[in-house]
């Protein structure tokens, strides 16, 4: 353990793979895109064609940093807005995005040690922040809804969506440093 001489004022955590995980999900979710768009077709837009679904998948893949590396991150509004325009439909991008991710078998699992560790840090007066990458096209609010029990522990939640850059870009850490300074 740390000696009493060390004064820790803050701790920063990644969320996925550090504090929790989506059980059974691979690191890259590209294989779920088609099911997501088929779900959109079933629930919202029955007029979608196979070409529409292929176009949506192509657009989403173009934004996925695992396929096309980039550090800049883009909002779900931009990504699904582009898909909506390509499809020529009049429906808000958020409705498409939320419906799309409903099809993913996301089962959040918070590691058993997570809450006790966060509570100990909180009890010692240590500020807690998080820096996490959000899945391509996923609304930040939807991402946070999978771990509501953790949110009260964070003095600051920074995501690739909120700071507009993905790790390893230092923008998110810089934002956290400024906030916690």
LUMDOMAR-20662 format. One record per residue (C-alpha): x, y, z; residue in one letter. Coordinates in nm, 2 decimals. Each point is the difference from the previous one (the first is absolute). Layout:
N
+--------+--------+--------+------+
|     c1 |     c2 |     c3 | rest |
+--------+--------+--------+------+
|      X |      Y |      Z |    A |
...
+--------+--------+--------+------+
END
This chain:
181
+--------+--------+--------+------+
|     c1 |     c2 |     c3 | rest |
+--------+--------+--------+------+
|   0.00 |   0.00 |   0.00 |    X |
|   0.10 |   0.36 |  -0.03 |    X |
|   0.19 |   0.17 |   0.28 |    X |
|  -0.17 |   0.28 |   0.19 |    X |
|   0.25 |   0.24 |  -0.16 |    X |
|  -0.17 |  -0.04 |  -0.34 |    X |
|  -0.29 |   0.24 |  -0.05 |    X |
|  -0.23 |  -0.12 |  -0.27 |    X |
|  -0.25 |   0.27 |  -0.09 |    X |
|  -0.18 |  -0.16 |  -0.30 |    X |
|  -0.04 |  -0.33 |  -0.19 |    X |
|  -0.10 |  -0.04 |  -0.36 |    X |
|  -0.15 |  -0.33 |  -0.13 |    X |
|  -0.10 |  -0.14 |  -0.33 |    X |
|  -0.34 |  -0.16 |   0.02 |    X |
|  -0.02 |  -0.29 |  -0.24 |    X |
|   0.24 |  -0.28 |   0.10 |    X |
|   0.10 |   0.19 |   0.32 |    X |
|  -0.31 |   0.06 |   0.20 |    X |
|  -0.25 |  -0.21 |  -0.20 |    X |
|  -0.05 |  -0.19 |  -0.32 |    X |
|  -0.27 |  -0.10 |  -0.24 |    X |
|  -0.01 |  -0.37 |   0.06 |    X |
|   0.06 |  -0.21 |  -0.31 |    X |
|   0.06 |   0.29 |  -0.23 |    X |
|   0.32 |   0.03 |  -0.22 |    X |
|   0.21 |   0.31 |   0.00 |    X |
|  -0.13 |   0.09 |  -0.34 |    X |
|  -0.37 |   0.00 |  -0.06 |    X |
|  -0.01 |   0.01 |  -0.38 |    X |
|  -0.15 |  -0.35 |  -0.03 |    X |
|  -0.31 |   0.14 |   0.18 |    X |
|  -0.07 |   0.28 |  -0.24 |    X |
|  -0.22 |  -0.20 |  -0.24 |    X |
|  -0.22 |  -0.12 |   0.29 |    X |
|  -0.02 |   0.36 |   0.12 |    X |
|  -0.13 |   0.12 |  -0.33 |    X |
|  -0.23 |  -0.29 |  -0.04 |    X |
|  -0.15 |   0.09 |   0.34 |    X |
|  -0.05 |   0.36 |  -0.12 |    X |
|  -0.17 |  -0.14 |  -0.31 |    X |
|  -0.23 |  -0.22 |   0.21 |    X |
|  -0.09 |   0.26 |   0.27 |    X |
|   0.02 |   0.34 |  -0.18 |    X |
|   0.04 |  -0.01 |  -0.37 |    X |
|  -0.15 |  -0.31 |  -0.17 |    X |
|   0.06 |   0.16 |  -0.34 |    X |
|   0.38 |  -0.03 |   0.03 |    X |
|   0.16 |  -0.21 |  -0.27 |    X |
|   0.30 |  -0.22 |   0.00 |    X |
|   0.19 |   0.28 |  -0.17 |    X |
|  -0.11 |   0.24 |   0.27 |    X |
|   0.14 |  -0.24 |   0.27 |    X |
|   0.32 |  -0.04 |  -0.20 |    X |
|   0.04 |   0.38 |  -0.03 |    X |
|  -0.06 |   0.04 |   0.37 |    X |
|   0.26 |  -0.26 |   0.08 |    X |
|   0.25 |   0.16 |  -0.24 |    X |
|  -0.04 |   0.34 |   0.16 |    X |
|   0.03 |  -0.14 |   0.35 |    X |
|   0.31 |  -0.20 |  -0.09 |    X |
|   0.15 |   0.32 |  -0.15 |    X |
|  -0.02 |   0.16 |   0.35 |    X |
|   0.12 |  -0.31 |   0.19 |    X |
|   0.36 |   0.07 |   0.11 |    X |
|   0.08 |  -0.37 |   0.01 |    X |
|  -0.06 |  -0.01 |  -0.37 |    X |
|   0.11 |   0.35 |  -0.10 |    X |
|   0.24 |   0.13 |   0.27 |    X |
|  -0.06 |   0.35 |   0.13 |    X |
|   0.02 |   0.17 |   0.33 |    X |
|  -0.28 |   0.25 |  -0.06 |    X |
|  -0.34 |  -0.12 |   0.12 |    X |
|  -0.33 |   0.08 |  -0.15 |    X |
|  -0.34 |   0.03 |   0.16 |    X |
|  -0.28 |  -0.24 |  -0.06 |    X |
|  -0.20 |   0.29 |  -0.15 |    X |
|   0.26 |   0.05 |  -0.27 |    X |
|   0.04 |  -0.37 |  -0.08 |    X |
|  -0.37 |  -0.10 |   0.01 |    X |
|  -0.09 |   0.34 |  -0.16 |    X |
|   0.22 |  -0.10 |  -0.30 |    X |
|  -0.18 |  -0.34 |  -0.01 |    X |
|  -0.34 |   0.17 |   0.02 |    X |
|   0.09 |   0.23 |  -0.29 |    X |
|   0.13 |  -0.29 |  -0.21 |    X |
|  -0.32 |  -0.19 |   0.06 |    X |
|  -0.21 |   0.31 |  -0.08 |    X |
|  -0.23 |  -0.05 |   0.31 |    X |
|  -0.14 |   0.25 |   0.23 |    X |
|   0.08 |  -0.14 |   0.35 |    X |
|   0.22 |   0.15 |   0.27 |    X |
|   0.35 |  -0.16 |   0.02 |    X |
|  -0.04 |  -0.07 |   0.37 |    X |
|  -0.30 |  -0.23 |  -0.06 |    X |
|   0.20 |  -0.19 |  -0.26 |    X |
|   0.31 |  -0.02 |   0.23 |    X |
|  -0.19 |  -0.12 |   0.31 |    X |
|  -0.20 |  -0.26 |  -0.20 |    X |
|   0.32 |  -0.12 |  -0.17 |    X |
|   0.18 |  -0.07 |   0.33 |    X |
|  -0.31 |  -0.17 |   0.14 |    X |
|   0.10 |  -0.30 |  -0.22 |    X |
|   0.34 |  -0.04 |   0.16 |    X |
|   0.01 |  -0.26 |   0.27 |    X |
|   0.16 |   0.24 |   0.25 |    X |
|   0.01 |  -0.15 |   0.35 |    X |
|   0.19 |   0.23 |   0.23 |    X |
|   0.21 |  -0.16 |   0.27 |    X |
|   0.16 |   0.22 |   0.27 |    X |
|   0.31 |  -0.17 |   0.14 |    X |
|  -0.06 |  -0.10 |   0.37 |    X |
|   0.29 |   0.21 |   0.12 |    X |
|  -0.10 |   0.32 |  -0.18 |    X |
|  -0.25 |   0.15 |   0.24 |    X |
|   0.20 |  -0.07 |   0.32 |    X |
|   0.32 |   0.15 |  -0.16 |    X |
|  -0.19 |   0.31 |  -0.12 |    X |
|  -0.16 |   0.04 |   0.34 |    X |
|   0.34 |  -0.03 |   0.18 |    X |
|   0.14 |   0.27 |  -0.23 |    X |
|  -0.31 |   0.22 |   0.06 |    X |
|   0.03 |  -0.05 |   0.38 |    X |
|   0.36 |   0.12 |  -0.01 |    X |
|  -0.10 |   0.31 |  -0.18 |    X |
|   0.16 |  -0.10 |  -0.33 |    X |
|  -0.16 |   0.16 |  -0.31 |    X |
|  -0.11 |  -0.26 |  -0.26 |    X |
|  -0.02 |   0.05 |  -0.37 |    X |
|  -0.05 |  -0.23 |  -0.29 |    X |
|   0.12 |   0.01 |  -0.36 |    X |
|  -0.17 |  -0.25 |  -0.23 |    X |
|  -0.05 |  -0.06 |  -0.37 |    X |
|  -0.36 |  -0.05 |  -0.10 |    X |
|  -0.10 |  -0.24 |  -0.27 |    X |
|  -0.03 |   0.15 |  -0.34 |    X |
|  -0.34 |   0.17 |  -0.04 |    X |
|  -0.12 |  -0.08 |   0.36 |    X |
|  -0.16 |   0.29 |   0.18 |    X |
|   0.20 |   0.09 |   0.31 |    X |
|  -0.32 |  -0.02 |   0.22 |    X |
|  -0.07 |  -0.35 |  -0.12 |    X |
|   0.36 |  -0.10 |   0.08 |    X |
|  -0.03 |   0.14 |   0.35 |    X |
|  -0.33 |  -0.18 |   0.05 |    X |
|   0.18 |  -0.33 |   0.02 |    X |
|   0.19 |   0.09 |   0.32 |    X |
|  -0.23 |   0.24 |   0.20 |    X |
|   0.14 |  -0.13 |   0.33 |    X |
|   0.34 |   0.14 |  -0.09 |    X |
|  -0.09 |   0.35 |  -0.11 |    X |
|  -0.05 |   0.15 |   0.35 |    X |
|   0.37 |  -0.08 |   0.07 |    X |
|   0.13 |   0.21 |  -0.28 |    X |
|   0.09 |   0.37 |   0.06 |    X |
|   0.04 |   0.02 |  -0.38 |    X |
|  -0.10 |  -0.23 |  -0.28 |    X |
|   0.18 |   0.05 |  -0.33 |    X |
|  -0.07 |  -0.21 |  -0.30 |    X |
|   0.14 |   0.00 |  -0.35 |    X |
|  -0.34 |   0.15 |  -0.10 |    X |
|   0.01 |   0.29 |   0.25 |    X |
|   0.37 |   0.10 |  -0.07 |    X |
|  -0.03 |  -0.10 |  -0.37 |    X |
|   0.33 |  -0.21 |   0.01 |    X |
|   0.07 |  -0.36 |   0.06 |    X |
|   0.29 |  -0.14 |   0.20 |    X |
|   0.30 |   0.01 |  -0.04 |    X |
|  -0.06 |   0.37 |  -0.08 |    X |
|   0.07 |   0.20 |   0.31 |    X |
|  -0.29 |   0.24 |  -0.04 |    X |
|  -0.22 |  -0.18 |   0.26 |    X |
|   0.28 |  -0.02 |   0.26 |    X |
|   0.07 |   0.37 |  -0.05 |    X |
|  -0.37 |   0.08 |   0.06 |    X |
|   0.01 |  -0.21 |   0.31 |    X |
|   0.32 |   0.17 |   0.13 |    X |
|  -0.14 |   0.34 |  -0.05 |    X |
|  -0.32 |  -0.09 |   0.18 |    X |
|   0.17 |  -0.17 |   0.29 |    X |
|   0.28 |   0.26 |   0.04 |    X |
+--------+--------+--------+------+
END
